[in-house]
Amino acid sequence: AAEAAAGESRQRVNAGDFEPLTLIGRGAFGEVRLVRKRDTREIYALKSMVKNAMVLKNQVGHLRDERDLLAAVGDKWIVGLFFSFQDEHNLYMVMEYLPGGDLMALLMKLDTFTEEATRQ
């Protein structure tokens, strides 16, 4: 069952509601793609994870916690979660697209942050 993670209204969505644009990244359990919602033309990051891999590696609880946290927070410092849903093979999270990569990638690239950089 699909559910809207943010806002009061719930809208049922599925993978077909999103037009894939480009691959953003791959991880141990799936991938993240830049997508466009077909009806609104809004851009999102769609994280898809293979159910079997999540179960085999005992990650279902962690994923549920991540989804619940992102749905509940609503803070400018935490990426927004708009929808979460599943199909027979995959679990999906439709999140706010923030260009520029993630904080860990930046930290690995720079090694340390200057005090000036942390203020930006």
N, C-alpha and C positions, 0 to 999 in steps of 0.2 A: 504494500500500500504506500502510495506517495503521500508526503506530508510537507506542508510549508513549514520551514523552521523559524521564520521570522514573521512578525506581523500577526494580526488577529485573524485574517482570513486564510483559509487553507485552499490551495489550488493543487489539484492532482496533476502531476507531470510524469513524463517518462523520457527515456533517452531520445526518442524520436522528436521531442519538442525542441531539441537543441541541434543547431547546425554546427558540426565540427569545423574549426578554422585552422588550428595548428596545434602541434604537440608542444607543451610547455616543459614537461619533465616526466621521468619514469622513476618508479620506486620498487621496493621489494614486492609489493602486493598489487601494483597497477600503474596507472598513469594519470597525468593531469593534462587536460586539453583546454585551449581557449575555445569557447563556443559562443554562438549567438542564439538567443531564444527566438524561435521562429515567429511568434505572435507579436512580441514587443520590440524585437531587434536589439535588445539589451545584451551586453557582453558580460560573460561570466567565466570563471574557471571551473571546469567540471572534473572532479576527482572521481575516478572509477577504480574499484578494487575487486579482484576476483574473490568470490565468496569462499571457494574451497581453500584457497591459499590462506585466507584470514582464519578459517576454522583450524586448519592443520597447524598453524603457528600460534594458536591460542591468542589471537589478536581481536576477537570480536568484542570483548569487553572494553578494550582500549579504544576501539573505533566508536563504540557507543558513547563512551565518556567524552571523546573528542567532539562528536556530533552534539551531544547535550550541552557541553560547555560553549561551543560556538553559537548554538541557538539561543542560549540564555544570556550571554554577556552583553552584546550590543554596545561595545566600546570602540572608540576610534583607533585604539592600539591593537585590536584583535580583528582579524579578517572576519567579515560577515558571512553567515551561512543563510542562504535563501530557501533552499529546498534540499530534502534528502529523500531518496527512494531506492528501490531495488527491483531487479528483474530476476529471472531464473538463475543467471550466472554471476551477476555483479551487484555490488553496492555502490551507490552514487551520492556524492555531496556536491551541490551547486553553490559555489562560493563567490564572493566578491573578487574580481580580478584586480590585482595590484601589480602593475608592471614594475620591474626592477629586481625581481628575485626575492629570496627570503633572507632573514637576518643571519642565519647560520652560514649561508653561502658567502655573504659579505664579510662576516667575521673570519671565515677561513681564508678569504682572499687578502684581507688586510692584516691579519694576525691579531692586531689589537686596534681599538678605537682610541683616537685622541679625545681629550675632554671636549674640544671644540666640535668634533664630529658627533658626540653624544648629545650635544645641545640642539642639533639641527632637526 
